[in-house]
Each structure stands twice: as structure tokens, then as C-alpha cells.
Amino acid sequence: MIAECTSIKEFSQGGQKKVYLAEHHEFGKVVIKKGLIKSFTSLERIKREVKLLDELDSEYYPKQYHFNIDFKTNEFEIVEEYIEGLTLRENFDFFSNNPSRIFTLLESLIDGLSLIWDKNVVHRDLKPENIIIRPNMKPCIIDLGIARFLDLEALTKTISPIGPCTPIYASSEQLTNNKNSIDLRTDFFALVVIALELYLDQHPFNEPGGKYSIIENILQNNYIVENQNIKASKQMSELALKVLHTQPYMRFRNYSLFKEFLKTYS
Amino acid sequence: MKIYHQTGFRYNWNIESFEKGVGDGLIFSPINIDSDKLIAFKEENKEPSFLDPQLYLLNEAKGSLDTYPYFPGNLKPDFSTPDLDNSHNELAKLCVDYQMENNFDYLVIPTRYHSDNPTNYFLDSTDFFVEPFCEYLKEKKVSKKVLLSVIIKTIMLTDEEKKNEVLNWITGHQSIDGVYIIFENNFTSKQIKDFDYLLNVLKFINILKINQLEVHIGYCNTEALLYSIAMPDSITIGSYENLRSFGIKRFQDLENSPMRGPNARLYSSLLLQWVDYVYIQAMEKLIVNYEDFFDDSEFKPLIFKPDFKWHFAKAEPYKHYFYVFNEQIKQLPESQSDRILYLKQKIKDAINLFNIIENNVLLDNDSDGSHLSTWFNVINAFEKEIKYYV
């Protein structure tokens, strides 16, 4: 399929893969991902991600057009839909100090994520860079590369001190590699970190001048709900109080309860 | 808050009381009730009730447990833990089918009992019980509510890491509606007088309620009154002491083990205590209108006859308890704050009554009000605790 693509340009380079932007005569703008399979674990992760995206037919996720592994070179290639829009990180201004917009975004993200949660899959890497805001302001969730498939065998070594994650958006159960406690409530935590970061335009676990790092603050559950520029809002504070806990059992038990809470403010 | 009869050896006492309007349902006990007999019970006794599947020891065929189709020994003789690998789906199917056939109000997922829970206990419980049960229920499109059985050991309340583990495990199951929870303890006194233990139980229930799970507490004694302030969905009433405090011995075939019956006791809702009959006999001689310390019921006239032969195995004191405790629970205010105030006042009233009694009759620690100050303090501590969550 890649042979059918034109105008291939390098887009970005991650740890294990190169990403290209290209044109396809049938699908229009597409993203090509290529990389080296370094281990059985990385092969399994890629296969799981591809299979999941294949099953999902939703505007909340990019469509998957092609997947291939070249066992001679140990390289994989994926062609998927190019999502028009900017990352959530690039949209911070739109949400800053605006709880109502943030709550609307959260509702959409929960709708999107519920599609994978219902399949017993946890994204585990939610962060502003992994959420694309389409021109119609609907979010699209990308990069399920380290998603945890709760019904399948775990791919993370139990002895690893830290589980796969982007540490500053990770819950304490990820940071301590407490694999048995990882479930959709792990994603709830990241969503609320993102929500507060949007609101404050500042990471809530990063207090400037404070003596602890973000990760230390997450583990100690020290966060802020206001800063010099933005006063605390009742709904954002309550959201934080309901979700930002080190123990998952102190967060919403399921996404229906989470949505119910969001709706009380809509 | 509902009241279930925790049935056991003399389950007919419970059924007779229930049929007279005492309690909201029954928790059926397979070791005591033959499977066919249970199937033949009246619909109106089964529909508001549920079954405790009692797979605590997996293959211990105590009593009539082996008359149940889901009893593991019926799937394979000498069934042992490794057999669960191949049989968990079949076991789930048979257990669900049996509960469905009886049209109970709830479907209950069983749990296993270990004196010391192994490290993989929760993972195994998920793999062997929760998942196969939930999958089969989904396949059968069962709309009944599902309760997960859980035995909470004292260490799960006191050890932070273990408490977190069990709470994360329980609340992590998306397909359950609630828990059938049993608090196991090793206290030797008749009443629980441990401040930390009782407060931890209340906090535990409270967390489950915050998670919007139904909480049905099994094997309750009178501390159920105290537990009521954490707003569980139901508590239990039981006859013999082994139905008011969980012990695994009840499910073990202990042949030729020595048995010693306890002294007969009578419950008083005014004293919030069961009083040993020897003290009631002393009260009769030493306190005017001593009967007023005890509640009225249809059984009271018989119990207070001079020639009543007190014995722990007699039905009347238990049936009296079922009736009195049921009335007492039904009088509890609906709201948590009112319930707390009400119970605190009842405790103060009971302490005053004990002072009157002990001016004339000294009571031992299992018949006096020595648990009440702890209860009162626990309520105050819990009140402080819940303010944090509001």
C-alpha cells in the first residue's frame, strides 16, 4: 500500500518509529509509521494496537488502512488516517480558565475512551500530545502503543520499578508498577491531570518553587487547583477531589459515574 | 436498610419468623439445606432472598453441600485447586443456573476461604470466579443484580497495603452491583469492643458506598446497629452464635470435635446487649419490674415464666431476638446524620439502664455494657471521618 502513496514527507521521529505524511489516491492524507521491532514485547504491543484500531470504527480514533511486518528486516509499517487538527497541547488557550469547555471535552473523551474501556483496554498514555482536536473541536485519541489489554497477558515485567507511561501524566499505580491495580481508573487520573493543566495552563502537580518533582508530588498526592493567574473553580476543584487520588478506589468506579458527575455541571 | 435472616442449622426458625413478617429475606445456607428441599421452598420465601454458595473450602462436603449441582466434588471426585483451571467455566455455569432456577433476588459470586490469603488470591478469584460468572451472566443476558462474596480479614482492615489491595480489587469489577461481605475476626468476647476494628469496618463500608456499590453484610451480631451508620444496604440476623460471627469451622467436617453449648442469653434492645440467663434470674430476685429491661414480644410471656427451662438450643429466645432486632433496625432514621444522633442517644440510654441494673446485679463482661462506650466513641470518630468525604 505504501507504494501507492505519494508526496511522502518525514513528519516526526519517536523512540522506536519514524512517522511520515503522505497522500493516497483513495484515502487522501495518510500517516505512515515505520520502525524496527526490537523484541517480542514490542511486536506484541504493535499487533495488539493494530488489531484494536482495526476493530474500532469511530471518529475518536484514527482509521487503520494497512499493517505489515517484514520479517526479513524485522520492520513494521502501518498506514493510518491523518487527523486534521492540532494537538490538545496546541489548543491550551481555548480551554484555559474555562471549566465549561473542559467539561465538554472530558465528556467527549470519555465517550471515545469508553469504546476501548468496554473492551477491557486501558490507554495508559493519555496526555495532551496524544489527543488531536479536530476542526469541529471533537477530540481524536491517538497512540495506543502502550495500552494495557486487561484480558490478555501483561507485557510489562513485574520486576520493573515503573510501568509503561509518560510519568507526568501517570497515576501512582503506573509509577509504582502496581499492575494489578491498573484499570480504567488509571485513565481517569490522567484525564483529570490534563483537565486541570488545561484550566491552569500549568501542570497541577508542578508547583513552581516547590521542593518536589511532579512525580514525587503525584505519589504524595500534592496538587494545586489554582495559581497566581487563575482562581480555583468549584467544579474543577470538585473534579480533582473526586479523581486525583493515589488509590483507584477513591476515584469514580466506572465511566458512567464519571459522566454523571460531569453532567451535574452541564 | 434491609434485614436478612442468616440461615443455618435451625433454618426453620428463620423461615417461621420471616413468614410472620420478620426480616426482608433470607440468606440460604447449602450446608444446612438440601438442594432439592431448597428448590421446593415457597417462591415468596425465595424471591426476596439470596443464596450464599458456600464454596469457601472448595471440596469440603460438609452437610448437604454435595447435594448442590455446582459442588466441585460433583464435577470431579477429589476436586482440588488445580482443577479450577479446567472447571471454572462449568462451575460458574452450574452455580448461576442453580441460582436462576430458584429465582433469587440476587446472584452471588462465591469466594474461597484461606486462613492466610496467598499472594495470588485476588488474581485467582478474578480468573476462577468473577470473570467466568460475569461472562456467563452476560451470555445468558441475566438482568438480576450481582453480588460478589468477600471475606474481609482483620489484617485487610488494619494493614494499609492490604486494605488498598482488596478495595481496589472489589471496586475494579465493572459487572458487579454490590458485595456480600463478611467481616471475619478472632475476638473472644461476645461483643466486639475494639475501637480500631469497628472504626475500620465503618470506613471500609463507607468507601464501598462512595463507590456506589450495594453492601450486604453477613454474619452480623448486634454491632449491625453500629454498622448501620455507614449506610449499608442490609445486615443480618442469625440464631446461634456461629451465624452472628463468621468462623470457617462451620464449614469444616470436624468429626468427634468436642462441642460445648454456650449459656442461653436473651437480647434486649434497650440494653443493646444479650444478657446471660443466670443474670436474668438474679435480676428477677433483686430488681423490681426487671422484665421492663427486656422487650415485649409474643415469646416474652413464655420466656419469663418461672418454670422456663433456659437452654441455648431453645427456639424462643432467638425468635424473640429476630423480632426485637428487626423492630429496632426498622426504627432507625433514614438519614445518616439522624441515624448517628439516634444511635448515640440509644447508647447513652443503655448505659444508664446498665447503671441501674449494676446497682443490684453485677454482670460479667459478656452481659454488661462494656462495649457501649467503645461504640459511642467509634461513632464520634466515624462522624469526623465522613466529614472529610462530604
Interface residues (C-beta under 8 A of the other chain):
Chain A: N180 S181 D183 L184 R185 Q247 P248 Y249 M250 R253 N254 L257
Chain B: F122 L123 N164 E165 L167 N168 W169 I170 T171 G172 Q174 I207 I210 N211 Q212 L213
